[in-house]
Amino acid sequence: MVVESLIRPDWVAKNPFYSLFLGITLAFIGTSIGLFVFPDQAAFAGLLFVTIAAVPFLQKIVDFEEEKKGKIAESFWLRNRKIALIYGLFFLGVVITYLVWMLVLPKGVLPFFFDRQILTLSQPTVLGFFSQVQLSFFGVLINNLKILALILLLSFIYGMGSILVITWNASVLGVFIGSFGDYVSFIEFIPHTALEFTGFFFAAMAGGLLSMAFDENRAQYNSEKFWRAIQDCSALFILGVVLIIAGALVEMRLF
């Protein structure tokens, strides 16, 4: 991959802040292809090209970190904080790219190029974390737990399949910020969606690490490394559920 000559996976593994530039670079290339090569399907084409480029790159980075875990006995948070930071900065890089496009492109073409993201702001899908107005606390909670389960399933089955969901959410957030709150209230959006996305984020990590544990330890199910990975995944997912519950409470102004 040409991008690897600009930002090497081992650089990102050593210094997670390179992941911010990785997100910006891959998102700029992917969205450029989508906007100018497939303008009729720019919203989905850009997302597809970003994901195709990001999955193998981030897989290598996670592999580096998993190898280190086998050598160093650390606490749960120390074992996983770097991967969380890498994912988070990559997400932020994608957000920045979509925000820049929203600011530099003519206003008249924005609804055409980013039609799916704009539609999600008012009519959320299972891939979006912008919750629609629900009638009850349990309506919000069940909707978000479904998304949490989907992310975990995608990550487990495809290893890094959650990158698709993370990239999509980043694109929606970038479009939202660039719209200056034309579609939903910015102030009301921040508290609960911050909790929700962090919960989804931990679910993505849990599924990805669980997939790697089964792939790398097929004949070592009784090994300490395998069960430590299971414990880490369980803790991450439970933490995700707790954040989703907190987000639903905040959204419904019950907390």
ABEGO torsion letter per residue (X at the ends): XAAAAABBAAAAAABAAAAAAAAAAAAAAAAAAAAAABAAAAAAAAAAAAAAAAAAAAAAAAAAAAAAAAABBBBAAAAAAAAAAAAAAAAAAAAAAAAAAAAABBAAAAAAAAAAAAAAAABBBAABABBBBBABAAAAAAAAAAAAAAAAAAAAAAGAAAAAAAAAAAAAAAAAAAAGGAABBAAAAAAAAAAAAAAAAAAAAAAAAAAAAAAAAAAAAABAAAAAAAAAAAAAAAAAAAAAAAAAAAAAGAX
